[in-house]
Amino acid sequence: MEVDSQEQLQRKQSTYLSLDENFEIQKEVYRGQQYSQIYFARLHMMRTLLYSLVPNWKSHLPVCTVLELEEGKECIIVGTLYKHMKLKPCILDEYSKERSVAPLIKPHNFMHQDDYLVLEDESGRVKLGGTKLSPSVYVTGVVVALHGKETSAGAFFVEDVLEAGLPPQIKQPLKSREDKYVVFVSGLSIGRSSSNPLQFQLLVDHITGHLGDEEEQGLAAEIVHLVIVGNSVEISRGLLNGQNLASKDQSRLSEPFKELDILLTQVFSSHHCDDQHFKVSLLKFLYCSCCLSIFIYVQIAASLPLDIMPGSSDPANFALPQQPLNRCLFPGSTTFNTFRSCTNPHCFELDSIRFLGTSGQNIDDLTKYSEAKDKLDFLERTLRWRHLAPTAPNTLGCYPFTDRDPFLIDSCPDVYFVGNQEKYETCLLKGLEGQLVRLICIPRFCETGVAVVVSVFHLPGC
């Protein structure tokens, strides 16, 4: 179907600032280092912060190390939590002689009633007791300050807990008072046999202003940014069995990206798209699965700024922080300066509004080793712990940094999002110092057909 109308609507613009530098692996060199160094860096940074909070919390108590504990003497200790878990998977279990008698258990959650917490610093470690610190809430890698005393059994009885709390939030004047929208979508899973290509195209048509009447198109013109939050493609596991691939299987492996380049050559050699405007007209195209999967990034990148983050199923490095998807995968989209391949985690500012989010691996890992009433509760915990991925590197893969921990959160975002979740959820989190954070769980689009639209103007504090 073609529309002859050449009417043009001006898409609203916004100022964009990428803050992904902290997550980029550039000058890091792997020399066989162990993961202890990232734990030392985390403890050093967080301990300095917690020490500064102690005078306003329990100024009358001394601060000790684990080695300096004395039986019955109340004090404060600061260290990294380690959770001993009975059901935690162990690679050595695969080689156990008894595995035929006791089959490996692969539950969704590895919590057990016998789990307990240990606190450790450079001087030693001590088992924690009491009811103030629940093993079901905390995970390995969280740094806290504890008020308590050593018992005769050599454990530390916890009477109170001090977490870092929400980091300070930078309040900047909003550069524009007009309403603008940011769209988040995750889990497109292009290549999955059960995916609905028409559903993807409907999303593209709505964002690019190819659907609806003038009012709908006017609303589409207020969309200033799109963020694709991981798991954009899905490759058949049968092709990833570690064996050498036949030529036809190699073609299937690269099909989404090869076809993307072919269609770009066909379409954009004859259809020019202006970065500042988008035409209210429909492109004539063939509704087939491969064409629709190709069209998604091209149509959007030609119409408005687009950030794409890698996810667990994308062709990117496994360990966090995941580096940007190679631009050679998108030879057509990268010709537009509106296309940005970003890291996971991803942080950016749009008209002075700070966004921070991940493709979901950090939250998914927390669900395996702790419990909460919903996913939003996990998001809130990571902010209060001031760490995006506290379980890394214990149960979540990450790069072995030597002198820093890039997952520490030093500034509170205005919007904190996580992709590839079961359903859409959102809430407003309020901090003790007036911080206001919009928490968002973005569902998998291939399963729900849901994308999330955030109004920048109506965000709290704006």
N, C-alpha and C positions, 0 to 999 in steps of 0.2 A: 504494500500500500504506500502511495506517495501523496504528499500534501504539497500543493504549489505555493502555499503562503510563505512569504519571505520575511514576515514580521520577526523582529528581533527584540528580545528582552535582555536587559542588562543584568547579568548575575552580580550579586553583591560581592564585594571583595573584603578581605581581612588580612591583617599582618600576621605572618607566621614566623616562629622562631623554634628551630630544632634544639633540643637539649639532650641529644643522645650521645654526646661525646663521652660521657662517663661509662657508657655501656659498650663502647667500641674497643676492640682488641687490636691495637696498632703497634705499639712498641713493646708489647709483652713478648717475652721469649721463654719458651718452655725448655727447661734444663733438667727435667726429671724431678722437679720439686714436689713435695708432698702437700697435702691440704692443711697441715697444721698452721701454715703461715697465714692463710686467710682467716682462720679462727683467731690467731693472735692479733691480726689487724682489726678484726671485729671487736674483740674484747677490749683492745686499747681504746678505740674510738668510743665505744658505748660506756666503758667504765669512767672515762673522763666526763662524759655527759651525766651519768648517774651520780658521780661524786658531787657535781655542782647542784644536784637536786636534793641531796641528803640533808643539808642544813635546814631546808624548809620542811623536811619530812620528820626526821628524828634527830634533831641537833644535839640532844643530850647523850646519844649513844656513840661509842667509839666504832671506827671502821677497821675491820681486821681482814687478814687473808685467811685462807683455809688452814694454813699451817699454824697460825697464831690463835686458833680457837682454844678456849678453856672451858672445861665442864662447868655448867651452871652460870656462866658469865654471859649476860645479854650483850649483843653487839650487832653490827651490820656487816654482811659480807656481800661482795659483788663478784659475779662470775657467770660462766656460760652453763646453761642447763643441758644435761644429757638424760634422755629417757631410755631406761632399760625396758625393752619390750619382748615379751615371751614369744609372740607370734611374728616378730619382725623377720622378713625373709633374709636368708643368708646363702651366699653363693656356695658355701661348703656343703649345704644340705643336699645339693645335687649329686655329691659324691659320697654321701653317707651310705655305709653298708646296710643300714637299717631302713633304707627308703622303701624297700619292697614290703616291709612290715607296717611302717607308718608312712602312708602316702603324703606327699607335700600338700599343704593346705594353702589355697590361694583365695583368701577372703577379700571382700571389698574393703574392709577396714581391719587393721591389724591390732586394734586395742584389745587389752585383756585386763581382767580385774587385778592381776598380780603385778601390773606395771608399776614402776616407781621412778622417781626423779633423783638425779645426782647433780650437784653443783661443783664446778671445777674452775680453778684459775691456774696460774703458772706454778703455784706452790703445792697444789694437791687437789684432792677431790673429797667430797663428803656426801653421804646419803642424806636425803631430806625426808623429814617426817612432819606430821600435823595435817590439818585439813584445809589450811589457807592456800595451799598450792596443789591444785588438782592435776594429776597426771593426764586426765582426759582433755584438758584445755591446752597444756603447754607441749612443746615439741623440742627435740634436740636442736641446739643452735641459738636459742633465745637468751639474751643477756639481761639479767635482772639484779636488783638489790634486795636482800632478804634481811628481815629483822627476826632474831631468834637467839637460841642458845644451844650449846652442845649438851647432849644427854650422856648418861653413863654408858650407854651402848655404843657411843661414838658417832651417833647420827646428829643432825642439826634439826632441832624442832623449830619450825617456821611459825612465827606469830603474825607477820605482816609482809606484804610484797610491794615493792616499788617498781613499776615499769617506766620506761622512758616517756610514754605518753605521746600524743600527737605532736609532730614537729611544728615549729612556728610557721605561720602562713603569711606570705608577703601580699599585702593588700595594695594593689595598684589601681589607679583610676581607669575605668573602662574607656577605651579609646573611641567607642562608638555607642550611641544610645539606640540604634536601630536594631530590630530583631534579626538574628542570624541563626542558622542551624548547622549542627555537625552531625553527620550520620555515621554510626558504627555498625559494622556487620562482621560476623565471624563464621567460620565453619562452612564456607561455600562448598568445599569438598568436590571440586570439579574433577570428574573422572570416576566418581562412584556410580555404580550401575543403577542404584535406586534414586539418584538425584533427578530433579525435575527441571529441565533446561528452560521451560517457559516461565517458571517461577523466577529464575535468575534474570531473564530478560525483562520481566515486569518490574523488577527492582531497578534495573538500569534505566528503563523508560521513564519511571517515576522521577528518579534523581536528575536525569538529563532534560526533563521538561517535555517529554514526548507523549505524555498522557494527560487526559483531562481537559477541562475548559480553561479559559483565561485565568480564572482564580487559582486553579490547581497549578498552572504553569507559573503564575506569580509566586506561589509558595515554593515551587521548585527553584526559582531564581534566588531565593533566600538561603538555599543550602550552599554554604561556602567551603565545606571540607568533608571529605569522606575518609574514614579509617577502616581498612580491612584488617581485622584482628586475628590473623593466623589461620592455619588449616585451609588454605585456598584450594589446594589440590589434594587428591587422594590417589595414590598409586596402588594397584593390586598387590597384595602381599605375596601372591604367587610369583610375581616377578622379582621379589626381593628375598630369594631363598639362598643366596650366597653362591649360586651356581653361575657358570658362564651363560649369557643370554644368547639365544638365536637372534638372527638379524631381524626377524619379524617382531620378536619381543622387545628388542631395543627400540624399534619404531614405536611400539605401544607405550614404552616408558617415557619417551620424549614427545609424544603426540600432542598434548595440550599446548606446549610451548612452540613446537614447529608450526602447528596450524595457526597459532596466534600471529606469527610472522607472515605467513602466506596471506591471511585475510587482511592484515594491515596493508600489505602491498597492493591488494586488489581494491580496497575501499578508500584508503586515504591518498592514493595517487590521484583520485578523481573527486574526492570530497574534502574540501579544506575546512578546518575548524579553527576558529579564533579563540585564543585563551581567555579573552576578556568578554566574549559574548557567546551565546549558543543559539543556534537557529531553532525555531519552533517548527520543525519539520521532521518527518519520519524517514529514516534510511530504509531503502528497499533491501531486504536480506532474506535468506533462506532459513526457515525455522527448522534447523536440525541441531542435534546435540552438540556436535563438534563446533559449529559456527557460533552457537550461543555461548559456549564456554570461552571462545576466543574473544567475542565481542565485549565481554564484561569490562576488562581493564581499559581497552582501547576507547570505547565510547565514553567512559567516565573520565579518563585522563584527558580526553580532548575537550571535556566540558568544564571540569572543576578540579581543584587540587586533590590529589589522592595519595594517601600514605598506605603502604602495604607492609605488614609485619609478618615475619615467619612464625610458623607454629610447629607442633610436634609431628605433623604429617607432611610438612613441606620439605623441599630439597635444600635444607640448611643444616648447619652444625647442630648436633644433638644437645650439647651442653649449653647452659645459660651463661652469659647472655648470648642469645642467638644473634649472629651477624646478619646484615641485610641480605636478602635474596640477590643473587648475582644478576646484574642488569642485563646480561646476555640472554637471560630467560625471557625478557620482555623487549625484544629489539624494536618493536613498533611503539609501545607505550613510552619507552625511554626517549623517544624523539620529542616528547612534550615536556616542557619544564615544569608542568604541574604534577608529574609522576615522581614519587619519592619512595625508594626502598629503604626501610628503616629497621632498627634493631628490635629485639624483644628481650627485655622490657623496652617500652617506648615512652619518651617524655617530650612534650612540646608545649609551646604557648601560642594561643590564638587570640589576638586582640587583648593581650595581657592576662588571659585566663589560662591557668596551667592545667594540663592534662597529663596523667600518668597511668599506665596500664600494662598488662601482660596478655599473652595469648592463652593463659589459663593453667600452665603447668604448675606454677607455685601453689595455686589454690587447690588443684586436683591432688597434689601431693599432701597437702595438709589434711584433706578429707580421709586419707589412708591411715594417718598416724595420730589423729586427734578427732574430737567430736565437737559439733556445734549445732545450733538449732536450724541454721541455714547458711548458704554460701556468703551472704552479706556479713555474717558474724566473723567468718574467716578473713574477709577483707578488712574489717575493723581491727582485728587483732594484729594484722601485719602493720597497720598504721600505728597502733599503740606500741608495738614492739620496735617501730621505726626500721623495719627490715622487710623488703619485698619477698625474699625467699629464705626464711630462717632454716628450713630443712636442707638447704644446699650448704655444703656438698655431701651431707650424710646420706640422704635418700634421694636427693634431686641433683642431677648432674650439673656441674658448673666448672668453669675454667679455673685452674689452680693459681689464682692471683697471689703475688708474694708480698706486696706492700700496701694493698688497699682492698676494701670490700665494696664493689660498685653497687651492691643492693641496699646499702644503708640509705634511708630516706632523711635528708637533711632539711627539706622544705616541704611543707604540706601542700598537696595539690588542691585545686578547686574541684576537679573531677578525677575520680579513681575508678578505672574500668578494668574488667577482666573478661576475656572472651571464651568461647567454646564451652558454655555451661548448658545445663539441661533446660533451663527456663529463664525468662526475663525477670529480674528482680532489681529493685532500687530503693534507696532510703537516703535520708540526710543525716550525716554524722556531725555532731557538735562537740568541739573540744573545750577544755577548761579555760583556755585563753581566747575564746571567741572564734576558733577555727570552724569553718563550715565546709564540709566535703560532701559532694554528691557521689555515692557509691552506686555502681552499675554492674550488673551481671548481664552479659550479652549472650543470648542463646545461639546454638548452632543453626545457621540459616537453612542448611540442607534438610534439617529435621523439622523445623518449626515455621520456616518462611517469615521469620521476624527479624527486622532490623531496628536499631534503636536510634531515635532522633532526639538530640539534645538542643534545647534552646539556650543560646549563650546569654541572651539578654535577661532571661528569667532564672539564671542560676543564682543561688543564695549569695548575698554579699555584693552582687553586681548592681 
